[in-house]
């Protein structure tokens, strides 16, 4: 390995070390209490070195949220072989809910916290590639369903947004513990039960 290759490897390893430390702190402290300084303390470097890799905390958390989307889409990608788009749509919902409930802090960062989107806006464009890619997968499945005669009279983009919003709402209420006090006796099952009810509605469209 040449000097240039070694330097590039070392640079990438330090970047990953920063992200790993940021994720650990985020899971323990939450976003607001995680700072550049305590990330630096965690990896035993000065805060200045982090700015060689990331412009600010928002960029660090944007990079972390990208990893979350890669994990989610890796789980979704196995559904490409499901030929019936309605069954694929239901499976997508189940995977989405499972991912969110198993990774509540990461889901919070991906879909609720403003920091990753603030970073996108700071770059002076509105291309949220990660969320857009996930939405396009959903929209493509909805369009396939329409092409086969399902969802007659519905606009594919608006319907896709509605489906996303409904499932997002289910998991967000659970993650933020609203179900714990409103539906305390069913808090452990209400999301899956609600998802089943939603599937019954989809089957009628």
C-alpha positions in Angstrom: 0.0 0.0 0.0 1.4 3.4 -1.0 1.6 6.5 1.2 -1.4 8.1 -0.5 -3.6 5.0 -0.1 -2.6 4.7 3.5 -3.5 8.3 4.2 -6.8 7.9 2.5 -7.5 4.7 4.6 -6.5 6.5 7.8 -8.8 9.4 6.9 -11.8 7.1 6.3 -11.1 5.2 9.5 -11.1 8.5 11.5 -14.3 9.6 9.8 -16.0 6.3 10.7 -14.6 6.7 14.3 -16.2 10.1 14.5 -19.6 8.8 13.3 -19.5 5.8 15.6 -18.8 8.0 18.6 -21.5 10.5 17.6 -24.0 7.6 17.2 -23.1 6.2 20.6 -23.5 9.6 22.3 -26.8 10.3 20.4 -28.2 7.0 21.7 -27.2 7.8 25.3 -27.6 11.6 25.5 -30.0 12.4 22.7 -29.4 14.9 19.9 -29.5 18.1 21.8 -27.0 17.0 24.4 -24.5 15.6 21.9 -21.9 18.2 21.0 -18.8 18.4 18.8 -16.8 18.7 22.0 -18.1 15.5 23.6 -17.7 13.6 20.3 -14.1 14.8 20.3 -13.6 13.7 23.9 -15.1 10.3 23.1 -12.5 9.7 20.4 -9.7 11.5 22.3 -9.1 14.1 19.7 -9.4 17.9 19.7 -12.7 19.3 18.5 -10.7 21.0 15.6 -10.0 17.7 14.0 -13.7 16.9 13.6 -14.1 20.1 11.5 -11.7 18.7 9.0 -14.3 16.0 8.2 -17.7 17.7 9.0 -18.7 21.4 8.8 -21.0 21.1 11.9 -23.1 18.8 14.0 -25.9 18.8 11.5 -23.6 17.3 8.9 -22.5 14.6 11.3 -26.1 13.7 12.0 -27.0 13.9 8.3 -24.3 11.2 7.7 -25.8 9.1 10.5 -29.3 9.4 9.1 -27.9 8.3 5.7 -26.7 5.1 7.3 -30.2 4.6 8.8 -31.7 4.8 5.3 -29.2 2.4 3.9 -30.2 -0.1 6.6 -33.9 0.4 5.9 -33.6 0.1 2.2 -31.5 -3.0 2.5 -34.4 -4.6 4.3 -36.8 -3.2 1.7 -34.8 -4.4 -1.2 -35.6 -8.1 -0.6 -39.2 -7.2 -1.6 -38.2 -6.6 -5.2 -39.0 -10.3 -5.9 -42.6 -10.0 -4.6 -44.5 -9.8 -7.9 -48.0 -8.8 -6.5 -47.6 -5.1 -5.7 -50.4 -5.1 -3.1 -48.6 -7.8 -1.1 -45.4 -6.0 -1.6 -47.0 -2.8 -0.3 -48.2 -4.6 2.9 -44.7 -6.1 3.4 -43.1 -2.7 3.0 -45.4 -1.4 5.8 -44.5 -4.3 8.1 -40.8 -3.8 7.5 -41.1 0.0 8.0 -42.9 -0.5 11.3 -40.5 -3.2 12.6 -37.5 -1.0 11.7 -38.9 2.0 13.4 -39.9 0.2 16.6 -36.6 -1.7 16.8 -34.5 1.5 16.1 -36.5 4.3 17.7 -33.6 6.7 18.1 -32.4 6.2 14.6 -36.0 6.6 13.2 -36.3 9.8 15.2 -33.2 11.1 13.5 -34.3 9.9 10.0 -37.8 11.2 10.1 -38.4 13.6 13.0 -35.3 15.5 14.0 -34.6 18.7 11.9 -30.8 18.5 11.9 -30.3 16.3 8.8 -32.8 18.4 6.8 -31.2 21.6 8.1 -27.9 20.3 6.6 -29.6 19.7 3.2 -31.1 23.2 3.3 -27.7 24.7 4.2 -26.3 23.2 1.0 -28.9 25.4 -0.9 -30.8 22.6 -2.5 -33.9 20.6 -1.6 -32.8 17.2 -2.8 -33.4 14.9 0.2 -32.0 11.8 -1.6 -32.5 9.4 1.2 -36.1 10.1 1.9 -36.8 10.6 -1.7 -35.4 7.2 -2.6 -37.6 5.5 0.0 -40.7 7.5 -1.1 -40.0 6.6 -4.7 -39.9 2.9 -3.9 -43.4 3.3 -2.2 -44.7 5.4 -5.1 -43.5 2.9 -7.7 -45.3 0.1 -5.9 -48.5 2.2 -5.7 -48.3 3.0 -9.4 -47.9 -0.7 -10.2 -51.0 -1.4 -8.2 -52.9 1.2 -10.1 -51.7 -0.2 -13.4 -53.2 -3.6 -12.3 -56.6 -2.0 -11.5 -56.3 -1.3 -7.8 -56.9 2.1 -6.2 -59.1 3.3 -9.0 -59.6 7.1 -9.1 -56.7 7.8 -6.8 -53.7 10.0 -7.5 -50.6 7.8 -7.1 -48.4 10.5 -5.5 -51.0 11.8 -3.1 -52.0 8.2 -2.2 -48.4 7.3 -1.6 -48.0 10.3 0.7 -51.1 9.3 2.6 -49.9 5.7 3.1 -46.5 7.0 4.3 -48.2 9.5 6.6 -50.5 6.9 8.2 -47.7 4.4 8.9 -45.3 7.1 10.1 -48.0 8.4 12.4 -48.5 5.0 13.9 -44.9 4.5 14.8 -44.3 8.1 15.8 -47.1 8.0 18.4 -45.7 4.8 19.8 -42.0 6.0 19.8 -43.1 9.2 21.6 -45.0 7.1 24.2 -48.4 8.6 23.4 -49.9 5.1 23.2 -48.6 4.4 26.7 -51.1 6.8 28.2 -53.9 6.8 25.7 -54.0 3.1 25.0 -52.1 1.7 28.0 -53.7 -1.7 28.0 -52.8 -2.2 24.3 -49.6 -0.3 24.0 -47.5 -3.4 23.1 -49.8 -4.4 20.3 -51.7 -1.4 19.1 -49.3 -0.5 16.2 -49.4 -4.0 14.7 -53.2 -4.1 15.3 -53.6 -0.7 13.6 -51.4 -1.8 10.7 -53.7 -4.8 10.2 -56.7 -2.6 10.2 -55.0 -0.3 7.6 -54.3 -3.4 5.4 -58.0 -4.2 5.5 -58.8 -0.7 4.2 -56.2 -1.1 1.4 -57.7 -4.4 0.4 -61.0 -2.7 -0.2 -59.6 0.0 -2.5 
